[in-house]
């Protein structure tokens, strides 16, 4: 992206990256790239972590907010957060004692647009 | 679903199943269910198969249309199609010699809505 402003989702400049798969078949490279992102979403704990981050007040969550709801250890949570970060779904930053996480909206929008369903199909 | 008509996507009766994760955190059961669908999407060949089916003329594709573009064997394609079907992403029907596949739009819409990005987040 050439400027620091984030795109308004659904605008024309996003179309090239987010063509719904009902409109045209995916190329090999795009499929490899997207499959990695879907793999990061293929674990229930990671999905819940992502949704906790995404829905957290202010759009970001401290790692200290993310361990309570789960029956898994802190290192396991950290591992899942790393997978989400490496898949390009969340960003993170250390501030003092804690690491903060936020979702990367362009990544979510890319997947969401890809999966847009056909209105008239059965 | 109580009738044979498919829902028009984006209508109110779909909202309960498709709340964006930026709006509220996912529950455990929903996360387990959705993770299975994302797992089906976590393979590049399956993603390309799904997109070939989804974008095929008439909204459905014969298995005979789906083997040509891939460097993998027919049994491998059949296995991937089975995974997509078991995840609830495609439907299928045998007609004469061939099996035909189509995407299930409500499933795609559910995932697409779940991943809708926050417009104002960073």
gemmi code that builds the backbone of each chain (N, CA, C; Angstrom):
import gemmi

chains = {
    "A": [
        ("UNK", (0.847, -1.194, 0.000), (0.000, 0.000, 0.000), (0.879, 1.240, 0.000)),
        ("UNK", (0.512, 2.228, -0.792), (1.412, 3.351, -0.979), (1.217, 4.441, 0.057)),
        ("UNK", (0.177, 4.402, 0.842), (0.056, 5.422, 1.877), (-0.253, 4.766, 3.210)),
        ("UNK", (-0.264, 5.568, 4.240), (-0.415, 5.013, 5.583), (-1.870, 4.880, 6.004)),
        ("UNK", (-2.756, 5.446, 5.201), (-4.182, 5.301, 5.508), (-4.609, 3.873, 5.186)),
        ("UNK", (-5.413, 3.311, 6.043), (-5.940, 1.990, 5.713), (-7.079, 2.124, 4.725)),
        ("UNK", (-7.229, 1.140, 3.858), (-8.307, 1.237, 2.869), (-9.665, 1.136, 3.538)),
        ("UNK", (-10.633, 1.798, 2.960), (-12.010, 1.560, 3.377), (-12.421, 0.259, 2.706)),
        ("UNK", (-12.834, -0.692, 3.511), (-13.071, -2.023, 2.965), (-14.197, -2.001, 1.960)),
        ("UNK", (-14.025, -2.832, 0.934), (-15.067, -2.915, -0.076), (-14.914, -1.877, -1.181)),
        ("UNK", (-13.904, -1.030, -1.050), (-13.686, -0.045, -2.106), (-12.998, -0.704, -3.301)),
        ("UNK", (-13.001, 0.041, -4.414), (-12.505, -0.532, -5.663), (-11.057, -1.003, -5.593)),
        ("UNK", (-10.220, -0.292, -4.803), (-8.815, -0.673, -4.798), (-8.570, -2.006, -4.099)),
        ("UNK", (-9.609, -2.558, -3.526), (-9.473, -3.868, -2.885), (-9.913, -4.996, -3.819)),
        ("UNK", (-10.537, -4.644, -4.921), (-11.171, -5.673, -5.733), (-10.168, -6.695, -6.258)),
        ("UNK", (-9.003, -6.212, -6.694), (-8.033, -7.106, -7.318), (-7.599, -8.212, -6.367)),
        ("UNK", (-7.516, -7.896, -5.072), (-7.039, -8.890, -4.119), (-8.150, -9.783, -3.607)),
        ("UNK", (-9.429, -9.401, -3.936), (-10.519, -10.027, -3.194), (-11.656, -10.489, -4.083)),
        ("UNK", (-11.302, -10.909, -5.287), (-12.368, -11.357, -6.169), (-13.034, -12.601, -5.591)),
        ("UNK", (-14.354, -12.587, -5.469), (-15.020, -13.786, -4.947), (-14.722, -15.010, -5.818)),
        ("UNK", (-14.547, -16.156, -5.183), (-14.226, -17.365, -5.953), (-15.392, -17.814, -6.822)),
        ("UNK", (-16.590, -17.306, -6.536), (-17.703, -17.657, -7.427), (-17.569, -16.943, -8.763)),
        ("UNK", (-16.743, -15.879, -8.802), (-16.630, -15.129, -10.050), (-15.529, -15.691, -10.948)),
        ("UNK", (-14.411, -16.114, -10.353), (-13.365, -16.713, -11.185), (-12.536, -17.707, -10.363)),
        ("UNK", (-12.017, -18.761, -11.036), (-11.233, -19.763, -10.308), (-9.944, -19.150, -9.758)),
        ("UNK", (-9.526, -19.642, -8.620), (-8.281, -19.207, -8.003), (-7.078, -19.726, -8.780)),
        ("UNK", (-6.047, -18.897, -8.872), (-4.781, -19.368, -9.423), (-4.014, -20.179, -8.382)),
        ("UNK", (-3.002, -20.897, -8.858), (-2.225, -21.753, -7.950), (-1.552, -20.974, -6.826)),
        ("UNK", (-0.904, -19.854, -7.179), (-0.165, -19.094, -6.162), (-1.097, -18.511, -5.117)),
        ("UNK", (-2.214, -17.941, -5.586), (-3.178, -17.373, -4.643), (-3.722, -18.458, -3.724)),
        ("UNK", (-3.959, -19.647, -4.289), (-4.511, -20.740, -3.478), (-3.533, -21.164, -2.382)),
        ("UNK", (-2.244, -21.207, -2.714), (-1.223, -21.582, -1.716), (-1.201, -20.562, -0.580)),
        ("UNK", (-1.238, -19.301, -0.973), (-1.213, -18.191, -0.018), (-2.448, -18.212, 0.887)),
        ("UNK", (-3.603, -18.352, 0.273), (-4.864, -18.329, 1.035), (-5.014, -19.572, 1.914)),
        ("UNK", (-4.542, -20.712, 1.423), (-4.657, -21.943, 2.214), (-3.912, -21.803, 3.545)),
        ("UNK", (-2.788, -21.077, 3.525), (-2.037, -20.847, 4.772), (-2.866, -20.057, 5.771)),
        ("UNK", (-3.592, -19.056, 5.264), (-4.431, -18.247, 6.151), (-5.590, -19.094, 6.707)),
        ("UNK", (-6.190, -19.908, 5.841), (-7.286, -20.763, 6.319), (-6.768, -21.819, 7.302)),
        ("UNK", (-5.540, -22.275, 7.099), (-4.970, -23.241, 8.037), (-4.869, -22.610, 9.438)),
        ("UNK", (-4.495, -21.343, 9.469), (-4.424, -20.653, 10.770), (-5.798, -20.573, 11.429)),
        ("UNK", (-6.848, -20.589, 10.632), (-8.219, -20.512, 11.163), (-8.818, -21.891, 11.451)),
        ("UNK", (-8.052, -22.939, 11.185), (-8.630, -24.288, 11.249), (-8.531, -24.916, 12.642)),
        ("UNK", (-8.243, -24.111, 13.636), (-8.172, -24.597, 15.018), (-9.156, -23.806, 15.880)),
        ("UNK", (-9.994, -24.498, 16.671), (-11.021, -23.782, 17.433), (-10.454, -22.752, 18.420)),
        ("UNK", (-9.327, -23.077, 19.058), (-8.748, -22.110, 20.008), (-8.257, -20.872, 19.261)),
        ("UNK", (-7.633, -21.078, 18.108), (-7.164, -19.911, 17.343), (-8.331, -19.064, 16.849)),
        ("UNK", (-9.407, -19.725, 16.412), (-10.585, -18.973, 15.967), (-11.140, -18.126, 17.108)),
        ("UNK", (-11.203, -18.729, 18.298), (-11.736, -17.978, 19.442), (-10.786, -16.852, 19.841)),
        ("UNK", (-9.486, -17.115, 19.789), (-8.521, -16.049, 20.083), (-8.697, -14.882, 19.113)),
        ("UNK", (-8.787, -15.220, 17.826), (-8.946, -14.168, 16.815), (-10.221, -13.376, 17.067)),
        ("UNK", (-11.298, -14.071, 17.416), (-12.569, -13.368, 17.637), (-12.511, -12.533, 18.927)),
        ("UNK", (-11.773, -13.010, 19.930), (-11.605, -12.211, 21.151), (-10.834, -10.926, 20.855)),
        ("UNK", (-9.780, -11.055, 20.062), (-8.996, -9.871, 19.692), (-9.853, -8.917, 18.867)),
        ("UNK", (-10.532, -9.490, 17.861), (-11.297, -8.674, 16.912), (-12.433, -7.921, 17.599)),
        ("UNK", (-13.038, -8.569, 18.595), (-14.217, -7.958, 19.221), (-13.859, -7.185, 20.487)),
        ("UNK", (-12.573, -7.159, 20.819), (-12.174, -6.486, 22.062), (-12.346, -4.975, 21.920)),
        ("UNK", (-12.713, -4.378, 23.032), (-12.904, -2.918, 23.066), (-11.647, -2.230, 22.526)),
        ("UNK", (-11.855, -1.305, 21.631), (-10.721, -0.577, 21.078), (-10.028, -1.314, 19.950)),
        ("UNK", (-10.488, -2.533, 19.632), (-9.937, -3.255, 18.490), (-8.612, -3.937, 18.750)),
        ("UNK", (-8.138, -3.908, 19.997), (-6.919, -4.648, 20.298), (-7.017, -5.235, 21.694)),
        ("UNK", (-6.231, -6.274, 21.924), (-6.290, -6.968, 23.210), (-4.884, -7.261, 23.696)),
        ("UNK", (-4.715, -7.099, 24.992), (-3.473, -7.467, 25.661), (-3.458, -8.991, 25.798)),
        ("UNK", (-2.273, -9.583, 25.697), (-2.191, -11.035, 25.877), (-2.748, -11.424, 27.251)),
        ("UNK", (-2.713, -10.474, 28.193), (-3.250, -10.741, 29.542), (-4.773, -10.887, 29.531)),
        ("UNK", (-5.433, -10.364, 28.463), (-6.898, -10.537, 28.325), (-7.243, -11.869, 27.670)),
        ("UNK", (-6.244, -12.560, 27.118), (-6.525, -13.668, 26.196), (-6.314, -15.052, 26.796)),
        ("UNK", (-5.788, -15.123, 27.994), (-5.529, -16.454, 28.548), (-6.685, -16.960, 29.402)),
        ("UNK", (-7.364, -16.047, 30.092), (-8.446, -16.425, 31.004), (-9.491, -17.362, 30.416)),
        ("UNK", (-10.018, -17.059, 29.228), (-11.145, -17.860, 28.724), (-10.795, -19.285, 28.289)),
        ("UNK", (-9.522, -19.669, 28.350), (-9.142, -20.959, 27.765), (-8.599, -21.934, 28.804)),
        ("UNK", (-8.812, -23.218, 28.528), (-8.301, -24.278, 29.402), (-6.911, -24.730, 28.975)),
        ("UNK", (-6.226, -23.918, 28.207), (-4.899, -24.342, 27.758), (-3.847, -23.433, 28.391)),
        ("UNK", (-2.616, -23.884, 28.338), (-1.546, -23.159, 29.025), (-1.166, -21.873, 28.294)),
        ("UNK", (-0.515, -21.000, 29.022), (-0.017, -19.740, 28.444), (0.912, -19.993, 27.247)),
        ("UNK", (1.854, -20.949, 27.332), (2.694, -21.202, 26.146), (1.882, -21.663, 24.933)),
        ("UNK", (0.803, -22.401, 25.173), (-0.040, -22.840, 24.049), (-0.745, -21.634, 23.427)),
        ("UNK", (-1.255, -20.747, 24.271), (-1.872, -19.517, 23.750), (-0.846, -18.726, 22.933)),
        ("UNK", (0.356, -18.609, 23.477), (1.403, -17.859, 22.768), (1.715, -18.495, 21.417)),
        ("UNK", (1.738, -19.829, 21.392), (1.975, -20.529, 20.124), (0.872, -20.200, 19.112)),
        ("UNK", (-0.393, -20.257, 19.557), (-1.509, -19.978, 18.645), (-1.465, -18.530, 18.148)),
        ("UNK", (-1.113, -17.618, 19.046), (-1.017, -16.210, 18.630), (0.091, -16.026, 17.583)),
        ("UNK", (1.167, -16.789, 17.747), (2.266, -16.726, 16.769), (1.793, -17.222, 15.402)),
        ("UNK", (1.010, -18.301, 15.406), (0.484, -18.840, 14.132), (-0.406, -17.795, 13.453)),
        ("UNK", (-1.268, -17.144, 14.239), (-2.149, -16.100, 13.666), (-1.315, -14.935, 13.110)),
        ("UNK", (-0.243, -14.588, 13.829), (0.589, -13.475, 13.375), (1.339, -13.856, 12.101)),
        ("UNK", (1.892, -15.068, 12.090), (2.665, -15.505, 10.913), (1.777, -15.685, 9.681)),
        ("UNK", (0.486, -15.929, 9.910), (-0.448, -16.046, 8.781), (-0.905, -14.679, 8.289)),
        ("UNK", (-0.455, -13.625, 8.964), (-0.828, -12.276, 8.531), (-2.225, -11.865, 8.946)),
        ("UNK", (-2.776, -12.536, 9.953), (-4.140, -12.208, 10.389), (-4.168, -11.210, 11.531)),
        ("UNK", (-3.119, -11.175, 12.333), (-3.047, -10.197, 13.426), (-1.687, -9.515, 13.430)),
        ("UNK", (-1.691, -8.309, 13.968), (-0.455, -7.604, 14.242), (-0.233, -7.602, 15.744)),
        ("UNK", (0.998, -7.329, 16.171), (1.266, -7.290, 17.608), (2.380, -6.302, 17.915)),
        ("UNK", (2.415, -5.894, 19.173), (3.413, -4.915, 19.611), (3.587, -5.067, 21.121)),
        ("UNK", (4.840, -5.066, 21.572), (5.077, -5.070, 23.016), (4.995, -3.641, 23.540)),
        ("UNK", (4.252, -3.468, 24.634), (4.230, -2.168, 25.331), (4.426, -2.436, 26.803)),
        ("UNK", (5.614, -2.135, 27.284), (5.917, -2.409, 28.695), (5.924, -3.898, 28.929)),
        ("UNK", (5.136, -4.333, 29.903), (5.125, -5.751, 30.299), (4.433, -6.641, 29.286)),
        ("UNK", (3.415, -6.094, 28.583), (2.524, -6.951, 27.814), (2.653, -6.773, 26.303)),
        ("UNK", (2.284, -7.826, 25.610), (2.181, -7.746, 24.153), (0.703, -7.525, 23.805)),
        ("UNK", (0.450, -6.606, 22.894), (-0.915, -6.303, 22.437), (-1.110, -6.829, 21.014)),
        ("UNK", (-2.328, -7.286, 20.753), (-2.668, -7.858, 19.437), (-3.873, -7.157, 18.837)),
        ("UNK", (-3.891, -7.025, 17.530), (-5.054, -6.483, 16.829), (-5.212, -7.245, 15.506)),
        ("UNK", (-6.419, -7.303, 15.016), (-6.612, -7.985, 13.733), (-6.174, -7.077, 12.593)),
        ("UNK", (-5.747, -7.674, 11.501), (-5.373, -6.917, 10.307), (-6.571, -6.955, 9.362)),
        ("UNK", (-7.320, -5.849, 9.295), (-8.607, -5.885, 8.601), (-8.509, -6.248, 7.129)),
        ("UNK", (-7.419, -5.866, 6.480), (-7.305, -6.183, 5.051), (-7.242, -7.698, 4.830)),
        ("UNK", (-6.614, -8.418, 5.775), (-6.532, -9.878, 5.651), (-7.910, -10.511, 5.832)),
        ("UNK", (-8.623, -10.061, 6.859), (-9.985, -10.585, 7.053), (-10.847, -10.269, 5.832)),
        ("UNK", (-10.727, -9.037, 5.339), (-11.555, -8.621, 4.194), (-11.248, -9.461, 2.962)),
        ("UNK", (-9.965, -9.820, 2.793), (-9.586, -10.628, 1.627), (-10.286, -11.992, 1.675)),
        ("UNK", (-10.256, -12.617, 2.859), (-10.894, -13.926, 3.000), (-12.408, -13.811, 2.886)),
        ("UNK", (-12.944, -12.771, 3.518), (-14.394, -12.587, 3.494), (-14.897, -12.392, 2.061)),
        ("UNK", (-14.185, -11.562, 1.305), (-14.591, -11.313, -0.088), (-14.460, -12.572, -0.931)),
        ("UNK", (-13.378, -13.301, -0.715), (-13.161, -14.543, -1.468), (-14.342, -15.490, -1.328)),
        ("UNK", (-14.917, -15.529, -0.107), (-15.972, -16.501, 0.200), (-17.373, -15.971, -0.052)),
        ("UNK", (-17.478, -14.770, -0.585), (-18.820, -14.250, -0.863), (-19.590, -15.235, -1.727)),
        ("UNK", (-20.794, -15.528, -1.278), (-21.577, -16.573, -1.937), (-22.360, -16.014, -3.120)),
        ("UNK", (-22.675, -16.904, -4.050), (-23.520, -16.482, -5.166), (-24.942, -16.253, -4.673)),
        ("UNK", (-25.539, -15.124, -5.048), (-26.891, -14.817, -4.558), (-27.925, -15.772, -5.139)),
        ("UNK", (-27.713, -16.194, -6.369), (-28.774, -16.959, -7.021), (-28.522, -18.449, -7.129)),
        ("UNK", (-27.381, -18.912, -6.627), (-27.061, -20.336, -6.775), (-27.875, -21.175, -5.811)),
        ("UNK", (-27.927, -22.451, -6.095), (-28.664, -23.294, -5.149), (-27.727, -23.811, -4.079)),
    ],
    "B": [
        ("UNK", (-33.361, -26.524, 7.879), (-34.261, -25.569, 7.251), (-35.626, -26.227, 7.047)),
        ("UNK", (-36.664, -25.465, 7.288), (-37.987, -26.081, 7.302), (-38.636, -26.113, 5.926)),
        ("UNK", (-38.085, -25.417, 4.957), (-38.669, -25.542, 3.627), (-37.570, -25.814, 2.600)),
        ("UNK", (-38.010, -26.060, 1.384), (-37.042, -26.461, 0.373), (-36.430, -25.279, -0.362)),
        ("UNK", (-36.994, -24.099, -0.128), (-36.428, -22.906, -0.752), (-35.112, -22.569, -0.054)),
        ("UNK", (-34.122, -22.227, -0.841), (-32.879, -21.798, -0.217), (-33.017, -20.338, 0.209)),
        ("UNK", (-32.316, -19.964, 1.275), (-32.450, -18.589, 1.726), (-31.804, -17.616, 0.740)),
        ("UNK", (-32.351, -16.433, 0.665), (-31.678, -15.359, -0.059), (-30.598, -14.844, 0.877)),
        ("UNK", (-29.372, -14.876, 0.415), (-28.264, -14.546, 1.305), (-28.337, -13.106, 1.770)),
        ("UNK", (-27.900, -12.906, 2.999), (-27.890, -11.556, 3.543), (-29.210, -11.151, 4.164)),
        ("UNK", (-30.187, -12.041, 4.107), (-31.469, -11.721, 4.725), (-31.378, -11.901, 6.234)),
        ("UNK", (-32.387, -11.373, 6.934), (-32.352, -11.367, 8.388), (-32.253, -12.754, 9.009)),
        ("UNK", (-32.863, -13.743, 8.361), (-32.847, -15.069, 8.974), (-31.467, -15.710, 8.961)),
        ("UNK", (-30.530, -15.065, 8.311), (-29.166, -15.583, 8.302), (-28.310, -14.930, 9.388)),
        ("UNK", (-28.783, -13.850, 9.969), (-27.925, -13.056, 10.837), (-27.422, -13.858, 12.032)),
        ("UNK", (-28.319, -14.652, 12.623), (-27.951, -15.376, 13.831), (-26.762, -16.301, 13.607)),
        ("UNK", (-26.670, -16.858, 12.397), (-25.594, -17.806, 12.136), (-24.314, -17.123, 11.712)),
        ("UNK", (-24.404, -15.792, 11.422), (-23.285, -15.185, 10.684), (-22.804, -13.889, 11.310)),
        ("UNK", (-22.900, -13.808, 12.622), (-22.422, -12.578, 13.253), (-20.918, -12.434, 13.033)),
        ("UNK", (-20.480, -11.275, 12.538), (-19.039, -11.094, 12.350), (-18.279, -11.238, 13.678)),
        ("UNK", (-17.117, -11.856, 13.634), (-16.357, -12.054, 14.878), (-15.839, -10.740, 15.444)),
        ("UNK", (-15.822, -9.695, 14.640), (-15.434, -8.398, 15.208), (-16.527, -7.870, 16.129)),
        ("UNK", (-17.748, -8.414, 16.017), (-18.840, -7.896, 16.835), (-18.946, -8.616, 18.181)),
        ("UNK", (-18.746, -9.939, 18.156), (-18.764, -10.659, 19.429), (-17.886, -11.897, 19.348)),
        ("UNK", (-17.305, -12.300, 20.500), (-16.427, -13.472, 20.485), (-17.210, -14.738, 20.159)),
        ("UNK", (-16.540, -15.651, 19.493), (-17.141, -16.943, 19.154), (-17.285, -17.815, 20.389)),
        ("UNK", (-18.374, -18.562, 20.465), (-18.512, -19.573, 21.508), (-17.700, -20.822, 21.156)),
        ("UNK", (-17.522, -21.683, 22.140), (-16.700, -22.888, 21.932), (-17.277, -23.805, 20.854)),
        ("UNK", (-18.601, -24.039, 20.912), (-19.209, -24.965, 19.956), (-19.136, -24.430, 18.532)),
        ("UNK", (-19.445, -23.137, 18.399), (-19.373, -22.528, 17.066), (-17.949, -22.601, 16.527)),
        ("UNK", (-16.972, -22.384, 17.407), (-15.569, -22.399, 16.968), (-15.163, -23.790, 16.477)),
        ("UNK", (-15.636, -24.820, 17.160), (-15.306, -26.200, 16.754), (-15.896, -26.493, 15.370)),
        ("UNK", (-17.136, -26.068, 15.205), (-17.852, -26.277, 13.949), (-17.176, -25.513, 12.797)),
        ("UNK", (-16.892, -24.253, 13.037), (-16.289, -23.413, 11.992), (-14.860, -23.847, 11.675)),
        ("UNK", (-14.125, -24.279, 12.692), (-12.739, -24.715, 12.454), (-12.698, -25.882, 11.469)),
        ("UNK", (-13.708, -26.755, 11.530), (-13.768, -27.884, 10.575), (-13.924, -27.383, 9.144)),
        ("UNK", (-14.756, -26.345, 8.999), (-14.957, -25.801, 7.648), (-13.670, -25.127, 7.150)),
        ("UNK", (-13.018, -24.385, 8.038), (-11.761, -23.742, 7.622), (-10.675, -24.778, 7.342)),
        ("UNK", (-10.708, -25.887, 8.055), (-9.719, -26.952, 7.798), (-9.897, -27.481, 6.370)),
        ("UNK", (-11.148, -27.591, 5.952), (-11.404, -28.046, 4.582), (-10.847, -27.056, 3.551)),
        ("UNK", (-10.745, -25.792, 3.949), (-10.235, -24.754, 3.038), (-8.720, -24.572, 3.143)),
        ("UNK", (-8.084, -25.350, 4.023), (-6.674, -25.097, 4.318), (-5.721, -25.844, 3.385)),
        ("UNK", (-6.238, -26.352, 2.299), (-5.406, -27.044, 1.313), (-5.559, -26.354, -0.039)),
        ("UNK", (-4.437, -26.029, -0.702), (-4.528, -25.282, -1.970), (-5.335, -25.999, -3.053)),
        ("UNK", (-5.200, -27.314, -3.141), (-5.961, -28.036, -4.181), (-7.465, -27.956, -3.865)),
        ("UNK", (-7.814, -28.115, -2.595), (-9.246, -28.023, -2.251), (-9.799, -26.620, -2.498)),
        ("UNK", (-8.995, -25.604, -2.190), (-9.454, -24.230, -2.460), (-9.693, -24.027, -3.951)),
        ("UNK", (-8.775, -24.544, -4.763), (-8.933, -24.386, -6.221), (-10.122, -25.198, -6.734)),
        ("UNK", (-10.303, -26.388, -6.182), (-11.483, -27.188, -6.559), (-12.767, -26.437, -6.228)),
        ("UNK", (-12.823, -25.908, -5.008), (-14.023, -25.185, -4.598), (-14.268, -23.984, -5.512)),
        ("UNK", (-13.199, -23.281, -5.862), (-13.378, -22.101, -6.713), (-13.762, -22.495, -8.131)),
        ("UNK", (-13.252, -23.638, -8.602), (-13.654, -24.128, -9.932), (-15.139, -24.472, -9.954)),
        ("UNK", (-15.592, -25.135, -8.880), (-17.015, -25.491, -8.791), (-17.860, -24.220, -8.710)),
        ("UNK", (-17.435, -23.315, -7.813), (-18.226, -22.109, -7.547), (-18.340, -21.216, -8.773)),
        ("UNK", (-17.273, -21.179, -9.562), (-17.270, -20.249, -10.698), (-17.692, -20.926, -11.997)),
        ("UNK", (-18.022, -22.214, -11.915), (-18.374, -22.949, -13.138), (-19.720, -22.467, -13.672)),
        ("UNK", (-19.810, -22.470, -14.990), (-21.048, -22.060, -15.646), (-22.231, -22.853, -15.083)),
        ("UNK", (-23.259, -22.137, -14.720), (-24.442, -22.813, -14.188), (-24.343, -23.132, -12.706)),
        ("UNK", (-23.191, -22.808, -12.094), (-23.054, -22.983, -10.645), (-22.783, -24.404, -10.201)),
        ("UNK", (-22.559, -25.303, -11.167), (-22.188, -26.658, -10.761), (-21.202, -27.225, -11.769)),
        ("UNK", (-20.447, -28.204, -11.326), (-19.420, -28.778, -12.184), (-19.446, -30.292, -12.070)),
        ("UNK", (-19.264, -30.918, -13.219), (-19.112, -32.374, -13.279), (-17.708, -32.713, -12.792)),
        ("UNK", (-17.565, -33.845, -12.127), (-16.228, -34.255, -11.685), (-15.287, -34.368, -12.895)),
        ("UNK", (-15.874, -34.606, -14.063), (-15.064, -34.687, -15.289), (-14.458, -33.337, -15.681)),
        ("UNK", (-15.034, -32.230, -15.130), (-14.472, -30.898, -15.392), (-13.359, -30.555, -14.405)),
        ("UNK", (-13.209, -31.359, -13.375), (-12.400, -30.937, -12.229), (-11.042, -31.610, -12.141)),
        ("UNK", (-10.780, -32.569, -13.006), (-9.505, -33.266, -12.878), (-8.435, -32.651, -13.774)),
        ("UNK", (-8.837, -32.138, -14.932), (-7.890, -31.582, -15.904), (-6.886, -30.588, -15.337)),
        ("UNK", (-7.355, -29.589, -14.563), (-6.422, -28.520, -14.151), (-5.383, -28.930, -13.109)),
        ("UNK", (-5.406, -30.154, -12.626), (-4.537, -30.513, -11.494), (-3.523, -31.583, -11.854)),
        ("UNK", (-2.393, -31.522, -11.173), (-1.333, -32.516, -11.368), (-1.483, -33.681, -10.398)),
        ("UNK", (-2.651, -33.849, -9.843), (-2.830, -34.949, -8.884), (-3.782, -35.983, -9.478)),
        ("UNK", (-3.771, -37.167, -8.897), (-4.552, -38.277, -9.456), (-6.044, -38.104, -9.211)),
        ("UNK", (-6.820, -38.806, -9.994), (-8.279, -38.807, -9.829), (-8.700, -39.208, -8.406)),
        ("UNK", (-8.103, -40.266, -7.829), (-8.496, -40.603, -6.450), (-8.201, -39.476, -5.453)),
        ("UNK", (-7.118, -38.740, -5.688), (-6.799, -37.616, -4.798), (-7.858, -36.523, -4.932)),
        ("UNK", (-8.251, -36.225, -6.175), (-9.318, -35.241, -6.400), (-10.595, -35.703, -5.698)),
        ("UNK", (-10.909, -36.986, -5.850), (-12.123, -37.515, -5.215), (-12.048, -37.374, -3.697)),
        ("UNK", (-10.872, -37.639, -3.141), (-10.701, -37.473, -1.692), (-10.952, -36.020, -1.274)),
        ("UNK", (-10.363, -35.086, -2.024), (-10.535, -33.663, -1.680), (-12.011, -33.242, -1.800)),
        ("UNK", (-12.679, -33.747, -2.821), (-14.113, -33.416, -2.982), (-14.928, -33.965, -1.808)),
        ("UNK", (-14.536, -35.143, -1.346), (-15.220, -35.737, -0.194), (-15.033, -34.860, 1.055)),
        ("UNK", (-13.819, -34.346, 1.242), (-13.553, -33.476, 2.402), (-14.420, -32.216, 2.321)),
        ("UNK", (-14.505, -31.635, 1.124), (-15.342, -30.434, 0.942), (-16.813, -30.748, 1.219)),
        ("UNK", (-17.248, -31.927, 0.774), (-18.647, -32.302, 0.985), (-18.923, -32.548, 2.461)),
        ("UNK", (-18.008, -33.266, 3.124), (-18.208, -33.574, 4.544), (-18.142, -32.326, 5.418)),
        ("UNK", (-17.444, -31.302, 4.947), (-17.386, -30.039, 5.694), (-18.627, -29.189, 5.442)),
        ("UNK", (-19.502, -29.656, 4.571), (-20.736, -28.910, 4.306), (-20.551, -27.740, 3.357)),
        ("UNK", (-19.463, -27.766, 2.577), (-19.204, -26.652, 1.662), (-19.757, -26.882, 0.263)),
        ("UNK", (-19.879, -28.151, -0.132), (-20.456, -28.469, -1.447), (-21.501, -29.576, -1.307)),
        ("UNK", (-22.421, -29.566, -2.244), (-23.356, -30.669, -2.382), (-22.984, -31.459, -3.619)),
        ("UNK", (-23.482, -32.692, -3.726), (-23.168, -33.484, -4.912), (-24.314, -34.433, -5.237)),
        ("UNK", (-24.323, -34.856, -6.496), (-25.378, -35.751, -6.963), (-24.844, -36.535, -8.160)),
        ("UNK", (-25.122, -37.826, -8.177), (-24.739, -38.602, -9.356), (-25.852, -38.496, -10.392)),
        ("UNK", (-25.454, -38.222, -11.650), (-26.413, -38.235, -12.765), (-25.776, -39.044, -13.888)),
        ("UNK", (-26.269, -40.263, -14.065), (-25.690, -41.133, -15.089), (-24.267, -41.485, -14.710)),
        ("UNK", (-23.340, -41.239, -15.626), (-21.945, -41.640, -15.407), (-21.229, -40.777, -14.380)),
        ("UNK", (-21.633, -39.496, -14.298), (-20.817, -38.535, -13.560), (-21.477, -38.036, -12.278)),
        ("UNK", (-20.615, -37.615, -11.362), (-21.086, -36.932, -10.165), (-20.914, -35.430, -10.393)),
        ("UNK", (-21.951, -34.671, -10.027), (-21.922, -33.213, -10.172), (-21.817, -32.570, -8.796)),
        ("UNK", (-21.102, -31.463, -8.727), (-20.869, -30.739, -7.467), (-21.314, -29.289, -7.592)),
        ("UNK", (-21.830, -28.752, -6.498), (-22.161, -27.325, -6.452), (-21.816, -26.807, -5.059)),
        ("UNK", (-21.536, -25.521, -4.957), (-21.247, -24.965, -3.633), (-22.547, -24.745, -2.876)),
        ("UNK", (-22.470, -24.828, -1.561), (-23.622, -24.550, -0.715), (-23.496, -23.102, -0.241)),
        ("UNK", (-24.284, -22.209, -0.848), (-24.058, -20.774, -0.610), (-24.214, -20.361, 0.846)),
        ("UNK", (-25.090, -21.024, 1.601), (-25.269, -20.627, 3.010), (-23.989, -20.866, 3.813)),
        ("UNK", (-23.261, -21.930, 3.458), (-22.001, -22.220, 4.160), (-20.956, -21.154, 3.840)),
        ("UNK", (-20.826, -20.829, 2.549), (-19.882, -19.773, 2.170), (-20.263, -18.456, 2.839)),
        ("UNK", (-21.557, -18.151, 2.844), (-22.020, -16.878, 3.420), (-21.731, -16.822, 4.917)),
        ("UNK", (-21.856, -17.971, 5.574), (-21.589, -18.003, 7.009), (-20.132, -17.636, 7.296)),
        ("UNK", (-19.220, -18.252, 6.537), (-17.795, -17.970, 6.735), (-17.464, -16.536, 6.335)),
        ("UNK", (-18.041, -16.113, 5.218), (-17.774, -14.755, 4.732), (-18.226, -13.712, 5.748)),
        ("UNK", (-19.418, -13.907, 6.311), (-19.934, -12.953, 7.297), (-19.092, -12.966, 8.562)),
        ("UNK", (-18.700, -14.152, 8.976), (-17.873, -14.273, 10.180), (-16.607, -13.432, 10.071)),
        ("UNK", (-16.039, -13.399, 8.861), (-14.739, -12.747, 8.655), (-14.852, -11.286, 8.245)),
        ("UNK", (-16.074, -10.765, 8.207), (-16.210, -9.353, 7.833), (-15.341, -8.495, 8.737)),
        ("UNK", (-14.577, -7.619, 8.108), (-13.582, -6.844, 8.855), (-14.191, -5.579, 9.421)),
        ("UNK", (-13.579, -5.069, 10.471), (-14.029, -3.787, 11.007), (-13.633, -2.666, 10.051)),
        ("UNK", (-14.581, -1.797, 9.747), (-14.291, -0.733, 8.776), (-13.285, 0.266, 9.331)),
        ("UNK", (-13.322, 0.510, 10.613), (-12.503, 1.592, 11.147), (-11.266, 1.145, 11.907)),
        ("UNK", (-11.028, -0.162, 11.976), (-9.882, -0.642, 12.750), (-8.583, -0.369, 12.016)),
        ("UNK", (-7.501, -0.450, 12.744), (-6.230, -0.239, 12.064), (-5.719, -1.546, 11.514)),
    ],
}
model = gemmi.Model(1)
for chain_id, residues in chains.items():
    chain = gemmi.Chain(chain_id)
    for i, (resn, *xyz) in enumerate(residues, 1):
        res = gemmi.Residue()
        res.name, res.seqid = resn, gemmi.SeqId(i, " ")
        for name, pos in zip(("N", "CA", "C"), xyz):
            atom = gemmi.Atom()
            atom.name, atom.element = name, gemmi.Element(name[0])
            atom.pos, atom.b_iso = gemmi.Position(*pos), 0.0
            res.add_atom(atom)
        chain.add_residue(res)
    model.add_chain(chain)
structure = gemmi.Structure()
structure.add_model(model)
structure.setup_entities()
